[in-house]
Amino acid sequence: METATDGQREIRRTLRDLLGRYARPTPEGYDPALWARMSGELGLARLALPEFALACEETGRALAPSPLLATTVLAAPLVAALGAPAQRAELLPRIAAGELTCALAAPGGSLAHALGLTGDNTTGAWSGDGRAGGVQARPAPGGDGWFLYGEAAQVLDGHSAGLLLVAAHTGGFARSRTLLLLVRTRDAGPGLVRTRHAGLDPTRSPAAVQLRDVPAELLGEDPADPADITRALAAAGRTAAVLLAAEAAGAARGALDGALGHATARERHRLADLHVRVEAARTLTHCAAREPGPGPESGPLALAQALDALRDAAGEAVPPHDADRYGRRATADALLFGPAGRLRARAAERTGLLGPAGEAAA
């Protein structure tokens, strides 16, 4: 791994100190004051990807609950890529300052598929495929806005976000297409019902979002080409994979450090192999973060490696409470964004090593 710069060391030191003192789950899921400091004062949204990955490594090490993933990693890039100039001018500064949190509602049940991490997101199955279920969009009378009807079962931070980005179908089954629409939750009215799940990992906050004729506005000035939407989602997915890998690698290092702190000399020798695997995951993640783009395979492969390292490190963590915390994060992230085997299979499919069905290419 490259030697950290003075600026990178300062980011790590500041975040580690801040998270060590203040990062705790709350009834809302995260501490809004801590989030305001992380996003506003530290300017996480303005960091370049290598420095952002370093910051995510620290949030992972602390298992810090925050809207970082849902807001800054997933939603903000979609607003930047597809939003109308007025939407970008209004929303992005508020997101960067920590004043507005967001959530991406992909109703098909697989966020990883919607982001192109574990499947081809040019197929419609990830967003409900226009059939019964999912979310349906219909133009408001007079053409001023839209109304949404349906539900999404697993929306990360959906219970507390001030802005929902909802993938919805319009046009009926025969001519169905997926749109991305904005729901400003403060103005949504009684038709919006959000229920936070207990969740496997209390530092991640999935919610069920129900929409019953909820007013929405199109993301962008005109309905985007479905191909533009899937490309924007896939681009967000590639970056998200790098940052998720950084969080998982940081969590793995935190679990390993705890194990080493309680280990005997013989146990330390046994943990040496795990140390190599954790450091390999960190190195692969930082290499992916330095790639322009990043490449379509480097992020998911780094995430697969980091998830495996976190799972193994969680099994060694002590005391038992730490083992449970790290184990829950490992399992929850594998369910949300993996598992590691599917991430690797999709990367191999994209490179031509495997066919669509997962068989070796001729």
Secondary structure, DSSP 8 states (H G I E B T S, - for coil): -----HHHHHHHHHHHHHHHHH----TTSS-HHHHHIIIIIS-GGGS-HHHHHHHHHHHHHTT---SIIIIIIIIHHHHHHHS-HHHHHHHHHHHHTTS--EEEE-TTS-HHHHTTSSS-TTSGGGGTTTSSSSEEEEE-GGGSSEEEEEEEEEEETTTT-SEEEEEEEESTTTT-EEEEEEEEGGGS-TTEEEEE---SSTTS-EEEEEEEEEEEEESSSS---HHHHHHHHHHHHHHHHHHHHHHHHHHHHHHHHHHHHH--HHHHHHHHHHHHHHHHHHHHHHHHHHSSS--TTHHHHHHHHHHHHHHHHHTT-SSHHHHHHHHHHHHHHHHHH--HHHHHHHHHHHHTSB-TTS-B--
